[in-house]
Amino acid sequence: MEAGKALAWRQLTEPRWYACYTRGRAEKKVGELLPRLGIETFLPLVPRERIWADRVKQVDWPLFPSYVFARFPLESVSTVLRTPGVSTIVRLGGEYVPIEDAEIDNIRRFAEALARRGWDAVQPVTYIGVGDRVRVIDGPFKDVEGIVVRRRKRDRLVVGLGAIRQGFEVDIPARQLKVLP
């Protein structure tokens, strides 16, 4: 029994890495605010060329848009969630999902290599699975939310879009979907 209490205490007080989901384009702000609160952060940025009507400029762009990795003990969850720009911390089955140090190290190495090779070498992919809540970000159903009910082919998903407890299914390319937290 005492061993179980010790394990629970260690899980509460031992800093671990977590993925913080941010409001749109708030990654850099969150990456600056959390360290001021004593929380270590990792925001992998890669250079991208941005084109405006009057100029072309290299800007640092988040490798994972809307995500900042933060290392903190679970007892600091409320501090993290109260930070301006943080929407939530990634959970699975109601539990916050820690990320292993080795996985963070892999992301660091990948971001460094990508920064050397250029953004065009690799494009980020969001893993979308059955049961995920999604928002359509492009096409005729833009801004409609739904739940993925089944997968077709490699790059298409059937999304159930419900209203008044009635449903219908629409076949939508995965690139037009954004997973909701």
N, C-alpha and C positions, 0 to 999 in steps of 0.2 A: 504494500500500500504506500509506504514512504517513497519507494522508487518511482511510483506513478506521480506522486506530488512533485518530486524533484524534477522529473521530466517535464511536467506541465509548467513549473516555474521557469525552467531553462528555456522552454519554447516561448514564454512570455517576455523574458528579459534578454535573450540572445539576439543580437542584430542579424537579420537575414535580408536578402534582396527580394523586392516585390516590384511588380509593374504597376505604376500609377497611370490611370487613364486621365488625360487632361481635356480641358475645353479646347476647341479648335484654335490652333496656332498659339497655344499658351505654353508649349513645351519649354522654351527658353526661359520664360518668366518663372515657371515652376522649378526649373533647374537652377535658378539663382536664389529663389526664396527658401527652399528646403535646407540648403547648407547654412543659411543664416539661423536656422532653428536647430543646428547641430546634426542634421541628417545628411549623410553622404548620398550623392546622386551620380548617375551616369546617364548622359544624354548623347547617344551616338549620332554625330553629325557627319554628313558627307558633302563635299562641294558639288554644287549643281549650277549650271548656267541658266540664268533667268533672263528672258528677253522682254524688254519694254519697248514701247513705240520709239523712244528716243535713245535707248542705250542697251547694252548687253553687260551683265555683271555676274561674277561668281559669288554665290551666296552659300552659306552653310545651311543645309536642309536636314531635318530629322530623318534618320534611317527608318524609324518606325513612327510615322505621324500620329500625334495625340498620345504618345507614351513617353514616360520618363521612368527610369529604373531608380529605386531608392532603397537604401540599406538602413533598416531601423528595427528595433524590437517591437513586438506586437503591442506592448504597452503604450507605444507612441502613435498608434493608429489614429486616434482622435486628432492629434496635432497635425498629422499629414492630411487628413480629410478636411480640416479647417483651413488649410493653406489655399489662398486665392489661386484659381486656375485648376486645382485638382478636382476632378469629378468623382472618381471612385478608385478603389484599389482592386485589381483583378481578383475575382473569387471563383471558386468552383464548388458547387454544392453548399454555398453559404460560407465556406471557409476561405480565408485569404491564402493564395497559392504562393509559397516561397519559391524563389528561383535559385538553383545551385550556383555557387561561386564559379564552378567550371563553365557553366553555361554563359554567365556574364563575361568571363574571360574569352570564350569563343566569339561572342558578339563584338567584344573590343577588337580582337584580331581581325574579324571580318570587316568591321568598319574601317580599320586602318588600311587593310588591303584594298578595300573599295575606294578609299580616298586617294590611294596611289594610282589605281587603274582607271578611275572615273566612274561616274554614276551609270553610264550607259552599259557598263559591263554586266550589271545585274539589275533586275527590277524587283522590288519587294512584292511579296505575295501574302495575302491574308488567307489563313486557313478558315474555311467556312464549312460547318458541318450541319447535319440534320438537327433541328431543334434550336439553332442559333436565331436570335432576333436580328433582323437586318433592316437597313434603309436603302432604298434604291437611290443612287446618286447621279444617274444619267439615263437618258432615254425617255420614252413616253410615260413611264411610271415614276419619274423623278420625285423624290421626297415621300413616297409611299413606304410604309413600314409593314413588315410581315415576318413570318417564321418559315425557315427552310424546312420543307416537308419531305423532300427526297432529292437525290442527286441524279442527274442525267449526264451522260458523257463526262468528259474531264473538265470542261470549262463552263458547264451550264447547270443551273440549279432550278428546281421548281419551288417557288415561294408561295405559300398560302397567304393571301391577303384577306383578312377578315373584317367585316363590318356588320353590325347588328346581328352578330352570331351566325352570320351566313358566310360561307367561304367560297373562294374560287382560286384556281391555281394558274400561275403565269410562268412560263419558261423564260428565265432571265439570265444573261451571261454573268458569270461570277465577277467580272471586272466592273460591272455596274452596281455592285452591292458593297455596303459597308456594314461590318458587324457592329451591333450596338452593345454597350456594356450591360 
